[in-house]
Amino acid sequence: MPAAGGRATYLFWRMPRPLQRRSFQDARFLIVSSMDGSKNSKSWRAAFGLLAMMALAASSAAGADLYGMLPMRDLSPFGFLRLDMRPTHAVLAEPGRWTLETEFATQNTWAMSPQVEEYLTGLETSGRRPLGVSELAAIRGLPGENYLVDLETTTVDVTLNYRLTSHLSGYLITSAVSYDRGFLDGAVERFHDTFALSSYGRPAIARNGVNLIYDLKSGSYASLGRSPTSGGLLDPTLGMRYSGIALGRSWQLSLEGAVKLALGGERQLLSTGRSDFGLQAAAQWRGARQAFYANAAAVYYAGGEFLVEHETQIVPTLIVGYEYALTANTNLNIQGYASTSVYSRRDTELDELLDNKYQLTAGFRHRRNDLVVSFGITENVQNINNTPDIGLQLGLSWIPGR
């Protein structure tokens, strides 16, 4: 900010007061004035300010915990109906203690075959409308196979963990989903407009509804305007994890097994009525302020007959991530997710449904005493017609005694 006499002052870093203290809570802003002088003098001050910020960050994060990847689930449409092996935590409670995690996730999906996109784009000039019988007949009359998934869901997962021994722990995940009260359609459209992206036919349909149209060789299904169910409880998941296996000096490995239990039989858009099983291996490298993670999982998906029929299969998943301790209480995360599609050539010839799924998540965690708050944003990458346009995740974890 310019000061009197044409001099400029710059806020370069935060400096503890007194200087010999390391408490982040006692930090105060230190203002460095560029004064009057040569460009070299200004460059020296700029470089010194940058070094000071780096030094302060290192000191303030020296005692920081590294928590692992954000526990983002598979946000693809109806992915929550299958067993989903979540990223493994890097911080576990002491033996004999419980931890509790709650995760809210909202995803907005607008996915369709090329023929449907062309049809809806042609309707944009006549304004928005709820999809009706005439539009459904027109889509079913398009050549080849076609589909439209216009959907927003909110899921909540409550995970109870118990540490049995120094290496062995178990967990129970109970989940629920809501198909009502979408709110992200307008935000997604404004984002597309701001960056001059294609509308993909969104402006032709009324916002925040649920429209599901499948016209594939493996089956046909249609639900217009609203979901057949407003939501409900999903199948619970039970799992066991063995952690702390040393891989050299810096890497550690954990092994995990889990089962999704279909206790209440088949329920439309809530349960396939079949139990799934999964195994996961998670490796982590942890430094003083940063960590790298890699999770590889394989799930025996027992298939289902909701919407269109899915056959029994093994679904592999890979998640890689990086975590950085920004301060003693705040960590940054970035992670990537890759998985194969549950569709096969037996179901459809559409590449959009057969392609692998890729998602990228960026977010942070902040700790206050025994509570850890997390937030993440997920975007689909590469193949945009088999994953959500955007996903948001908010989490609250209780981790006592750390």
One Martini backbone bead per residue (centre of mass of N, CA, C, O) as a GRO file, in nm:
protein
  402
    1MET     BB    1   0.095   0.035   0.025
    2PRO     BB    2   0.091   0.351  -0.010
    3ALA     BB    3   0.284   0.610   0.117
    4ALA     BB    4   0.410   0.870   0.225
    5GLY     BB    5   0.621   1.002  -0.026
    6GLY     BB    6   0.596   0.727  -0.222
    7ARG     BB    7   0.603   0.500  -0.042
    8ALA     BB    8   0.627   0.143   0.009
    9THR     BB    9   0.442  -0.121   0.158
   10TYR     BB   10   0.495  -0.468   0.269
   11LEU     BB   11   0.347  -0.777   0.320
   12PHE     BB   12   0.544  -1.063   0.395
   13TRP     BB   13   0.506  -1.160   0.706
   14ARG     BB   14   0.507  -1.368   0.992
   15MET     BB   15   0.602  -1.277   1.332
   16PRO     BB   16   0.712  -1.358   1.615
   17ARG     BB   17   0.618  -1.256   1.964
   18PRO     BB   18   0.880  -1.313   2.041
   19LEU     BB   19   1.130  -1.427   1.838
   20GLN     BB   20   1.200  -1.695   2.017
   21ARG     BB   21   0.926  -1.782   1.956
   22ARG     BB   22   0.693  -2.063   1.829
   23SER     BB   23   0.413  -1.950   1.846
   24PHE     BB   24   0.145  -1.918   1.641
   25GLN     BB   25  -0.049  -1.749   1.826
   26ASP     BB   26   0.189  -1.507   1.856
   27ALA     BB   27   0.156  -1.390   1.593
   28ARG     BB   28   0.281  -1.122   1.384
   29PHE     BB   29   0.290  -0.858   1.188
   30LEU     BB   30   0.540  -0.775   0.944
   31ILE     BB   31   0.669  -0.474   0.819
   32VAL     BB   32   0.812  -0.394   0.502
   33SER     BB   33   1.006  -0.146   0.369
   34SER     BB   34   1.128  -0.026   0.067
   35MET     BB   35   1.175   0.245   0.037
   36ASP     BB   36   1.453   0.415  -0.086
   37GLY     BB   37   1.594   0.276  -0.386
   38SER     BB   38   1.704   0.023  -0.535
   39LYS     BB   39   1.630  -0.266  -0.697
   40ASN     BB   40   1.817  -0.442  -0.526
   41SER     BB   41   1.689  -0.376  -0.253
   42LYS     BB   42   1.409  -0.491  -0.323
   43SER     BB   43   1.500  -0.779  -0.389
   44TRP     BB   44   1.615  -0.847  -0.114
   45ARG     BB   45   1.350  -0.810   0.043
   46ALA     BB   46   1.183  -1.017  -0.111
   47ALA     BB   47   1.364  -1.261  -0.052
   48PHE     BB   48   1.352  -1.237   0.257
   49GLY     BB   49   1.045  -1.265   0.284
   50LEU     BB   50   1.024  -1.551   0.161
   51LEU     BB   51   1.212  -1.692   0.365
   52ALA     BB   52   1.045  -1.619   0.616
   53MET     BB   53   0.789  -1.772   0.540
   54MET     BB   54   0.920  -2.052   0.522
   55ALA     BB   55   1.028  -2.062   0.812
   56LEU     BB   56   0.759  -2.027   0.958
   57ALA     BB   57   0.613  -2.272   0.840
   58ALA     BB   58   0.815  -2.483   0.949
   59SER     BB   59   0.779  -2.413   1.254
   60SER     BB   60   0.457  -2.432   1.271
   61ALA     BB   61   0.466  -2.749   1.136
   62ALA     BB   62   0.648  -2.939   1.311
   63GLY     BB   63   0.382  -3.067   1.490
   64ALA     BB   64   0.229  -3.197   1.268
   65ASP     BB   65  -0.021  -3.374   1.134
   66LEU     BB   66  -0.086  -3.670   0.935
   67TYR     BB   67  -0.397  -3.802   0.789
   68GLY     BB   68  -0.424  -3.828   0.492
   69MET     BB   69  -0.659  -3.883   0.290
   70LEU     BB   70  -0.939  -3.802   0.171
   71PRO     BB   71  -1.265  -3.962   0.224
   72MET     BB   72  -1.341  -4.009  -0.075
   73ARG     BB   73  -1.581  -4.112  -0.266
   74ASP     BB   74  -1.758  -4.245  -0.510
   75LEU     BB   75  -1.934  -4.002  -0.724
   76SER     BB   76  -2.066  -4.168  -0.908
   77PRO     BB   77  -2.343  -4.277  -1.030
   78PHE     BB   78  -2.431  -4.512  -0.793
   79GLY     BB   79  -2.161  -4.588  -0.635
   80PHE     BB   80  -2.299  -4.634  -0.343
   81LEU     BB   81  -2.413  -4.931  -0.423
   82ARG     BB   82  -2.125  -4.998  -0.383
   83LEU     BB   83  -1.836  -5.093  -0.285
   84ASP     BB   84  -1.617  -4.856  -0.106
   85MET     BB   85  -1.282  -4.797  -0.091
   86ARG     BB   86  -1.129  -4.606   0.126
   87PRO     BB   87  -0.914  -4.406   0.234
   88THR     BB   88  -0.645  -4.420   0.443
   89HIS     BB   89  -0.543  -4.350   0.741
   90ALA     BB   90  -0.258  -4.207   0.921
   91VAL     BB   91  -0.440  -4.166   1.179
   92LEU     BB   92  -0.455  -4.327   1.495
   93ALA     BB   93  -0.564  -4.451   1.761
   94GLU     BB   94  -0.540  -4.575   2.046
   95PRO     BB   95  -0.557  -4.843   2.205
   96GLY     BB   96  -0.902  -4.868   2.298
   97ARG     BB   97  -1.012  -4.656   2.084
   98TRP     BB   98  -1.223  -4.411   1.952
   99THR     BB   99  -1.359  -4.301   1.634
  100LEU     BB  100  -1.524  -4.023   1.454
  101GLU     BB  101  -1.693  -3.998   1.132
  102THR     BB  102  -1.818  -3.728   0.914
  103GLU     BB  103  -1.972  -3.732   0.578
  104PHE     BB  104  -2.038  -3.490   0.326
  105ALA     BB  105  -2.184  -3.543  -0.010
  106THR     BB  106  -2.192  -3.363  -0.324
  107GLN     BB  107  -2.340  -3.428  -0.652
  108ASN     BB  108  -2.312  -3.332  -1.009
  109THR     BB  109  -2.491  -3.466  -1.290
  110TRP     BB  110  -2.410  -3.441  -1.658
  111ALA     BB  111  -2.499  -3.708  -1.868
  112MET     BB  112  -2.434  -3.812  -2.218
  113SER     BB  113  -2.497  -3.869  -2.526
  114PRO     BB  114  -2.435  -3.721  -2.824
  115GLN     BB  115  -2.732  -3.718  -2.929
  116VAL     BB  116  -2.855  -3.577  -2.680
  117GLU     BB  117  -2.689  -3.322  -2.685
  118GLU     BB  118  -2.784  -3.226  -2.963
  119TYR     BB  119  -3.085  -3.213  -2.896
  120LEU     BB  120  -3.073  -3.013  -2.648
  121THR     BB  121  -2.924  -2.780  -2.786
  122GLY     BB  122  -3.167  -2.730  -2.991
  123LEU     BB  123  -3.364  -2.633  -2.736
  124GLU     BB  124  -3.248  -2.367  -2.604
  125THR     BB  125  -3.405  -2.133  -2.763
  126SER     BB  126  -3.694  -2.227  -2.607
  127GLY     BB  127  -3.603  -2.303  -2.333
  128ARG     BB  128  -3.721  -2.420  -2.051
  129ARG     BB  129  -3.799  -2.766  -1.937
  130PRO     BB  130  -3.967  -3.027  -1.856
  131LEU     BB  131  -3.952  -3.344  -1.896
  132GLY     BB  132  -4.137  -3.542  -2.127
  133VAL     BB  133  -4.292  -3.746  -2.342
  134SER     BB  134  -4.184  -3.612  -2.603
  135GLU     BB  135  -3.879  -3.614  -2.526
  136LEU     BB  136  -3.856  -3.916  -2.476
  137ALA     BB  137  -3.938  -4.004  -2.763
  138ALA     BB  138  -3.707  -3.853  -2.906
  139ILE     BB  139  -3.472  -4.003  -2.768
  140ARG     BB  140  -3.568  -4.295  -2.850
  141GLY     BB  141  -3.551  -4.205  -3.169
  142LEU     BB  142  -3.268  -4.215  -3.171
  143PRO     BB  143  -2.986  -4.326  -3.282
  144GLY     BB  144  -2.912  -4.576  -3.113
  145GLU     BB  145  -2.766  -4.531  -2.821
  146ASN     BB  146  -2.899  -4.387  -2.505
  147TYR     BB  147  -2.846  -4.116  -2.254
  148LEU     BB  148  -2.952  -3.969  -1.926
  149VAL     BB  149  -2.791  -3.782  -1.647
  150ASP     BB  150  -2.989  -3.596  -1.411
  151LEU     BB  151  -2.808  -3.537  -1.105
  152GLU     BB  152  -2.851  -3.502  -0.740
  153THR     BB  153  -2.652  -3.582  -0.450
  154THR     BB  154  -2.666  -3.672  -0.092
  155THR     BB  155  -2.426  -3.784   0.140
  156VAL     BB  156  -2.392  -3.985   0.445
  157ASP     BB  157  -2.114  -4.066   0.664
  158VAL     BB  158  -2.067  -4.300   0.939
  159THR     BB  159  -1.764  -4.359   1.125
  160LEU     BB  160  -1.656  -4.636   1.327
  161ASN     BB  161  -1.363  -4.662   1.520
  162TYR     BB  162  -1.140  -4.939   1.636
  163ARG     BB  163  -0.861  -5.004   1.844
  164LEU     BB  164  -0.729  -5.306   1.927
  165THR     BB  165  -0.433  -5.253   1.836
  166SER     BB  166  -0.140  -5.132   1.707
  167HIS     BB  167  -0.248  -5.275   1.413
  168LEU     BB  168  -0.557  -5.326   1.481
  169SER     BB  169  -0.870  -5.251   1.308
  170GLY     BB  170  -1.211  -5.130   1.311
  171TYR     BB  171  -1.522  -5.082   1.110
  172LEU     BB  172  -1.822  -4.868   1.069
  173ILE     BB  173  -2.057  -4.798   0.799
  174THR     BB  174  -2.303  -4.549   0.773
  175SER     BB  175  -2.563  -4.469   0.526
  176ALA     BB  176  -2.696  -4.193   0.321
  177VAL     BB  177  -2.953  -4.066   0.086
  178SER     BB  178  -3.028  -3.785  -0.138
  179TYR     BB  179  -3.250  -3.674  -0.424
  180ASP     BB  180  -3.308  -3.396  -0.311
  181ARG     BB  181  -3.242  -3.067  -0.339
  182GLY     BB  182  -3.104  -2.920  -0.559
  183PHE     BB  183  -2.822  -2.648  -0.625
  184LEU     BB  184  -2.584  -2.664  -0.874
  185ASP     BB  185  -2.672  -2.588  -1.163
  186GLY     BB  186  -2.622  -2.280  -1.170
  187ALA     BB  187  -2.316  -2.286  -1.101
  188VAL     BB  188  -2.226  -2.455  -1.345
  189GLU     BB  189  -2.331  -2.264  -1.567
  190ARG     BB  190  -2.165  -2.014  -1.481
  191PHE     BB  191  -1.892  -2.147  -1.523
  192HIS     BB  192  -1.923  -2.199  -1.826
  193ASP     BB  193  -1.967  -1.902  -1.905
  194THR     BB  194  -1.703  -1.775  -1.792
  195PHE     BB  195  -1.521  -2.003  -1.978
  196ALA     BB  196  -1.656  -2.072  -2.252
  197LEU     BB  197  -1.832  -2.320  -2.233
  198SER     BB  198  -2.023  -2.561  -2.284
  199SER     BB  199  -2.364  -2.636  -2.218
  200TYR     BB  200  -2.473  -2.934  -2.294
  201GLY     BB  201  -2.801  -2.859  -2.273
  202ARG     BB  202  -2.896  -2.739  -1.995
  203PRO     BB  203  -3.096  -2.489  -2.082
  204ALA     BB  204  -3.342  -2.702  -2.167
  205ILE     BB  205  -3.366  -2.764  -1.854
  206ALA     BB  206  -3.478  -2.790  -1.561
  207ARG     BB  207  -3.373  -2.726  -1.260
  208ASN     BB  208  -3.311  -2.955  -1.002
  209GLY     BB  209  -3.355  -3.232  -1.120
  210VAL     BB  210  -3.462  -3.576  -1.218
  211ASN     BB  211  -3.304  -3.749  -1.499
  212LEU     BB  212  -3.366  -4.083  -1.635
  213ILE     BB  213  -3.209  -4.226  -1.934
  214TYR     BB  214  -3.228  -4.557  -2.080
  215ASP     BB  215  -3.105  -4.684  -2.417
  216LEU     BB  216  -3.000  -4.997  -2.417
  217LYS     BB  217  -2.913  -5.323  -2.490
  218SER     BB  218  -2.962  -5.409  -2.168
  219GLY     BB  219  -3.178  -5.163  -2.143
  220SER     BB  220  -3.469  -4.983  -2.006
  221TYR     BB  221  -3.510  -4.638  -1.872
  222ALA     BB  222  -3.743  -4.407  -1.688
  223SER     BB  223  -3.711  -4.077  -1.518
  224LEU     BB  224  -3.907  -3.781  -1.453
  225GLY     BB  225  -3.811  -3.495  -1.246
  226ARG     BB  226  -3.800  -3.745  -1.037
  227SER     BB  227  -3.728  -3.958  -0.808
  228PRO     BB  228  -3.844  -4.266  -0.704
  229THR     BB  229  -3.667  -4.166  -0.458
  230SER     BB  230  -3.569  -3.956  -0.189
  231GLY     BB  231  -3.442  -4.181   0.004
  232GLY     BB  232  -3.193  -4.337   0.236
  233LEU     BB  233  -3.066  -4.617   0.340
  234LEU     BB  234  -2.776  -4.788   0.323
  235ASP     BB  235  -2.543  -5.007   0.313
  236PRO     BB  236  -2.340  -5.149   0.523
  237THR     BB  237  -1.992  -5.138   0.653
  238LEU     BB  238  -1.732  -5.378   0.707
  239GLY     BB  239  -1.397  -5.356   0.870
  240MET     BB  240  -1.041  -5.439   0.834
  241ARG     BB  241  -0.713  -5.331   0.974
  242TYR     BB  242  -0.361  -5.356   0.887
  243SER     BB  243  -0.093  -5.180   1.033
  244GLY     BB  244   0.260  -5.102   1.019
  245ILE     BB  245   0.415  -5.200   0.767
  246ALA     BB  246   0.734  -5.219   0.682
  247LEU     BB  247   0.902  -5.027   0.402
  248GLY     BB  248   1.162  -4.974   0.509
  249ARG     BB  249   1.223  -4.647   0.634
  250SER     BB  250   0.946  -4.476   0.513
  251TRP     BB  251   0.752  -4.701   0.452
  252GLN     BB  252   0.400  -4.802   0.467
  253LEU     BB  253   0.168  -5.074   0.534
  254SER     BB  254  -0.175  -5.158   0.455
  255LEU     BB  255  -0.446  -5.386   0.529
  256GLU     BB  256  -0.776  -5.456   0.376
  257GLY     BB  257  -1.117  -5.548   0.470
  258ALA     BB  258  -1.453  -5.566   0.313
  259VAL     BB  259  -1.821  -5.535   0.365
  260LYS     BB  260  -2.130  -5.526   0.199
  261LEU     BB  261  -2.452  -5.530   0.350
  262ALA     BB  262  -2.757  -5.683   0.237
  263LEU     BB  263  -3.014  -5.673   0.463
  264GLY     BB  264  -3.292  -5.555   0.289
  265GLY     BB  265  -3.250  -5.592   0.012
  266GLU     BB  266  -3.397  -5.473  -0.255
  267ARG     BB  267  -3.362  -5.111  -0.331
  268GLN     BB  268  -3.442  -4.847  -0.495
  269LEU     BB  269  -3.151  -4.662  -0.511
  270LEU     BB  270  -3.017  -4.824  -0.231
  271SER     BB  271  -3.008  -5.142  -0.329
  272THR     BB  272  -2.906  -5.444  -0.484
  273GLY     BB  273  -2.924  -5.705  -0.276
  274ARG     BB  274  -2.600  -5.729  -0.267
  275SER     BB  275  -2.297  -5.844  -0.171
  276ASP     BB  276  -1.976  -5.702  -0.107
  277PHE     BB  277  -1.614  -5.730  -0.175
  278GLY     BB  278  -1.287  -5.618  -0.027
  279LEU     BB  279  -0.951  -5.507  -0.116
  280GLN     BB  280  -0.661  -5.333   0.045
  281ALA     BB  281  -0.368  -5.137  -0.040
  282ALA     BB  282  -0.155  -4.916   0.165
  283ALA     BB  283   0.074  -4.657   0.095
  284GLN     BB  284   0.326  -4.465   0.294
  285TRP     BB  285   0.495  -4.145   0.296
  286ARG     BB  286   0.673  -3.979   0.569
  287GLY     BB  287   0.740  -3.673   0.669
  288ALA     BB  288   0.743  -3.383   0.843
  289ARG     BB  289   0.525  -3.219   0.616
  290GLN     BB  290   0.492  -3.476   0.423
  291ALA     BB  291   0.292  -3.689   0.191
  292PHE     BB  292   0.254  -4.013   0.039
  293TYR     BB  293  -0.007  -4.189  -0.154
  294ALA     BB  294  -0.129  -4.543  -0.203
  295ASN     BB  295  -0.423  -4.702  -0.344
  296ALA     BB  296  -0.525  -5.050  -0.378
  297ALA     BB  297  -0.822  -5.200  -0.526
  298ALA     BB  298  -1.063  -5.480  -0.488
  299VAL     BB  299  -1.397  -5.551  -0.609
  300TYR     BB  300  -1.669  -5.756  -0.545
  301TYR     BB  301  -1.924  -5.726  -0.773
  302ALA     BB  302  -2.257  -5.861  -0.773
  303GLY     BB  303  -2.438  -5.670  -0.890
  304GLY     BB  304  -2.741  -5.563  -1.084
  305GLU     BB  305  -3.100  -5.436  -1.165
  306PHE     BB  306  -3.070  -5.142  -1.179
  307LEU     BB  307  -3.202  -4.994  -1.445
  308VAL     BB  308  -2.948  -5.177  -1.535
  309GLU     BB  309  -2.775  -5.450  -1.594
  310HIS     BB  310  -2.523  -5.606  -1.385
  311GLU     BB  311  -2.244  -5.781  -1.367
  312THR     BB  312  -2.029  -5.979  -1.237
  313GLN     BB  313  -1.727  -5.827  -1.077
  314ILE     BB  314  -1.410  -5.673  -1.096
  315VAL     BB  315  -1.313  -5.365  -0.923
  316PRO     BB  316  -1.069  -5.144  -0.983
  317THR     BB  317  -0.858  -4.922  -0.772
  318LEU     BB  318  -0.695  -4.590  -0.779
  319ILE     BB  319  -0.514  -4.396  -0.523
  320VAL     BB  320  -0.356  -4.076  -0.517
  321GLY     BB  321  -0.146  -3.872  -0.284
  322TYR     BB  322  -0.106  -3.540  -0.125
  323GLU     BB  323   0.053  -3.396   0.173
  324TYR     BB  324   0.046  -3.068   0.349
  325ALA     BB  325   0.186  -2.882   0.613
  326LEU     BB  326   0.115  -2.556   0.663
  327THR     BB  327   0.049  -2.601   0.964
  328ALA     BB  328  -0.018  -2.726   1.276
  329ASN     BB  329  -0.356  -2.734   1.176
  330THR     BB  330  -0.301  -2.727   0.850
  331ASN     BB  331  -0.397  -2.914   0.558
  332LEU     BB  332  -0.308  -3.027   0.234
  333ASN     BB  333  -0.488  -3.170  -0.057
  334ILE     BB  334  -0.414  -3.416  -0.322
  335GLN     BB  335  -0.614  -3.628  -0.550
  336GLY     BB  336  -0.648  -3.939  -0.733
  337TYR     BB  337  -0.893  -4.116  -0.942
  338ALA     BB  338  -0.926  -4.467  -1.049
  339SER     BB  339  -1.160  -4.652  -1.268
  340THR     BB  340  -1.356  -4.881  -1.376
  341SER     BB  341  -1.614  -4.984  -1.544
  342VAL     BB  342  -1.931  -5.159  -1.511
  343TYR     BB  343  -1.932  -5.168  -1.805
  344SER     BB  344  -1.996  -5.355  -2.105
  345ARG     BB  345  -2.041  -5.493  -2.416
  346ARG     BB  346  -2.301  -5.629  -2.315
  347ASP     BB  347  -2.446  -5.345  -2.251
  348THR     BB  348  -2.253  -5.158  -2.447
  349GLU     BB  349  -2.109  -4.929  -2.716
  350LEU     BB  350  -2.049  -4.690  -2.536
  351ASP     BB  351  -1.771  -4.515  -2.452
  352GLU     BB  352  -1.875  -4.334  -2.217
  353LEU     BB  353  -1.938  -4.604  -2.037
  354LEU     BB  354  -1.653  -4.768  -2.082
  355ASP     BB  355  -1.483  -4.578  -1.959
  356ASN     BB  356  -1.284  -4.459  -1.750
  357LYS     BB  357  -1.247  -4.322  -1.423
  358TYR     BB  358  -1.181  -3.967  -1.344
  359GLN     BB  359  -1.059  -3.801  -1.041
  360LEU     BB  360  -1.023  -3.476  -0.873
  361THR     BB  361  -0.882  -3.369  -0.551
  362ALA     BB  362  -0.923  -3.075  -0.339
  363GLY     BB  363  -0.797  -2.979  -0.002
  364PHE     BB  364  -0.866  -2.968   0.360
  365ARG     BB  365  -0.738  -2.945   0.702
  366HIS     BB  366  -0.866  -2.877   1.043
  367ARG     BB  367  -0.749  -2.834   1.377
  368ARG     BB  368  -0.937  -2.863   1.702
  369ASN     BB  369  -0.817  -3.045   1.901
  370ASP     BB  370  -1.031  -3.329   1.853
  371LEU     BB  371  -1.107  -3.173   1.588
  372VAL     BB  372  -1.173  -3.241   1.230
  373VAL     BB  373  -1.179  -3.046   0.940
  374SER     BB  374  -1.313  -3.101   0.608
  375PHE     BB  375  -1.238  -3.016   0.253
  376GLY     BB  376  -1.372  -3.088  -0.086
  377ILE     BB  377  -1.300  -3.093  -0.444
  378THR     BB  378  -1.455  -3.248  -0.731
  379GLU     BB  379  -1.332  -3.351  -1.055
  380ASN     BB  380  -1.365  -3.427  -1.373
  381VAL     BB  381  -1.157  -3.621  -1.601
  382GLN     BB  382  -1.156  -3.656  -1.952
  383ASN     BB  383  -1.430  -3.823  -1.868
  384ILE     BB  384  -1.751  -3.655  -1.859
  385ASN     BB  385  -1.986  -3.909  -1.911
  386ASN     BB  386  -1.914  -4.088  -1.607
  387THR     BB  387  -1.908  -3.826  -1.422
  388PRO     BB  388  -1.909  -3.573  -1.231
  389ASP     BB  389  -1.878  -3.236  -1.248
  390ILE     BB  390  -1.926  -3.213  -0.924
  391GLY     BB  391  -1.779  -3.219  -0.585
  392LEU     BB  392  -1.869  -3.213  -0.231
  393GLN     BB  393  -1.684  -3.206   0.088
  394LEU     BB  394  -1.778  -3.263   0.439
  395GLY     BB  395  -1.591  -3.294   0.749
  396LEU     BB  396  -1.607  -3.472   1.080
  397SER     BB  397  -1.363  -3.540   1.335
  398TRP     BB  398  -1.296  -3.764   1.614
  399ILE     BB  399  -0.963  -3.739   1.782
  400PRO     BB  400  -0.849  -3.861   2.055
  401GLY     BB  401  -0.533  -3.815   2.208
  402ARG     BB  402  -0.352  -3.596   1.989
   0.00000   0.00000   0.00000
